[in-house]
């Protein structure tokens, strides 16, 4: 074998080794990201359908109303003058509301007025509000539950879900990007053996593009 042929064979062997190395890496990234994002993608696919047909999925909101009177020790904390930006409810009052109705008001800034303290308490799949009369201590709490479909839809949108769920959505989106990009690179590496790879990939881009151009105005 000549020196040129030997060099060519060696170069081909190195290319094959590098290809095998990157193929293993891509497969590993692809299946790990698939495993991490599987449940999330199923949730988002299902809620994509429910959101798309939200007007056809009937829900009967369940409304609950509660009333109580604050103990004198807690009422005294609300009789003092407060500025418009008085901040959260006193910690003792927050604990009392949690014990009374399992209401979480941490991080919620009420609307303070001379007559009452009002809190808006939206949540995934429902709504709520709480009002406290500062003179009498009368407390009124209303909670609305729109059902589990509405709850899952709000999780999909990140609506009233808090910072932890928002952070999860960001991480989930990154994992989905890893899954998609590693899949695209695997397609590129296997395309020579599968002639239909790029026509099918292009069709996946062309169909939504044509639908958007032709039917969305």
N, C-alpha and C positions, 0 to 999 in steps of 0.2 A: 504493500500500500504506500502511495506517495505521501510526502509531507503535507501537500495541499489537501489530499483526501482525508488524512488523519486529522488535520485542523478542522475540516468541515464536519467530520463525524463528532469531534469533541464539542464543537459549537452547538451542533444539533442536540447532543446529550445534555449540555448545560441549559439550553432552551427548554427541553423536556422536563428537566428537574425544576426549573423555575415555574413552569406551567403547572406541574404537579403540586408544587409548594403553594402557589396562590390558589389553586383549585381547592386544596384542603382548607386553606384559611377562609375562603369565601363560603364553602359549605358549612364550616363551623360557625361563622358569624350569622349565616342565613338561618340555620336551624335554631341557634340560641335566641336570636331576635324573634323568630317565629314562635318559639315556646313562650317567651316573655309577653308577647303581644297577642297571643291567640284569644284569650278570654276577652280582652279589651276590644279587639277587632270584631268579635262576635257581638258584643254589646253595642258597638257603634253601628254595625250593619243592621241589627234588629231595630235599634232606635232611629236609624235613618229611615226605615220603612214607616215606623209609627209617627215620626215627625212629618213625613211626606203625606200621610193620611190622617193628620190630627183632626181635621174637621169631620171625618167619618167615624172616628172612634169616640163614642159617646161616653162621658163620665159624669157621674152624679156627685158633686162635691158634698162632703160631709162636714157640717159646721158644728162646732162645739163652743158653748159659752160658759164662762165661769165667773163667779163673783165672790168677793171676800172683803174683809175690812182689815187694814193693817193694825198690828199691835201698836200701842202708844209709843213704845221705844223706837220703832221704825218710822212712825209718822213724824216724830220730831225732827228727823233728818231731812224731811221734805218741806217743813214749814219755814225754814230759813230762806232768806232771799238768795236767788241763784241768777247768775248771768245767763245770757242766751247760749253760751258755750260752756255750760256747767260741767259737761263731761258725763261719764257713766253714772249709773245708780250706785249708791253706797254698797260696799261689799256685803254687809249684813242683810240688806234688802235683796240683793241678788241671790244670796243663799236661801232666803225665805221663799222667794218665788220658785226656785228650783225644787225645794222641798214640797211646796204647795201643789204645783202643776207641772213639774219637770220642765220649766221654762229656763232656757239658757240666754242670759242677757249680757254675758261678758263680751266686751268689744262693741256693744251697741250703744250709740250715743243718743239719748232721748231728746225730744223737743220739750224744753222747759218753758212754762208760762206761769203767770201768777196763780192760775186756778188749777192746773193739772200738769202731770208729766205723761207724755205720750211716747210710746215706743212702737216702731214698725218692725215686725218680725217675719219677714218673708223667708221661705225655706224651699228646698227642692220638693216639688210635688204638692205644694200648698202655700198657705199664707197665714198671717197672724198679726195681731196688734194687741197692745196692752195699755190701759189708761189708769192713772192713779190720781184721784182728787186730793189735792194737797191740804184742803181744809178738813175734810171728813175722814180721809184715809180709805175711801171706797175704791176698791180695785176691780176692774173689769178686764177679762181676758177672752179673746176670741181666736179660735184656731180652725183653719180650713184645710181639709185633706182632699186632694183631687185624684187620689188613686195611684197605684204603682206605675201605670203607664206614664202619667205625668211626671212622676218621680224620676223614672229612667230617662225621659226626654230632657229633664232639667240637668241630669248628670251629663248627658251628651253635650249640652250647651254650656255647661259650667255655670249655670244660673243659680245664684245664692248658695254656692257650695263651699265657700271659704277658701283660705289660702292653701291648705294641704291638698285638696282635690285639684286646685288650679296647678299646683306644682306637679301633681301626678300626671295631669294632661300634657304638660310640657315634656316630661320624661317619656310618656307613652308615645308622643309624636316623634321624638328622637329615635326611639326603638323602631317605630314603623319606617322611618327614613332609612335606618340601617338595613331593615328587612328588604325594602324596595330597592335600594342601591346595590346591595349584595346580590339580589335576584337579577337585576339588570346586568351586572358584570358576569354572572354565571351564564345568562343568555348569550352574552357576547362571546364567551369562551366556548360555548357549545354550538354557536350558530352555524359553523362550517359543516357540522354533521346533521343539522336540522334546517333545511332550506326554508321552511315555513316560519322560522323564528321571527325575522324582522317584518314580514308582511302582517303577521298576527299582532306584533307589537305596535306597528303603525296603525292597524285597524283600531286598536284600543285607544289611540290618540284621536283618530279621524272621526269615529262615531260621536263622542261627546262634543267635539268641535263643530261638526256639521249640525247637530241638534241645537247647539247654542246659537249658531249663526242663523239657522232657518226658523226656529220656533220660539226663541226668546227675544222679545222686543220691548 
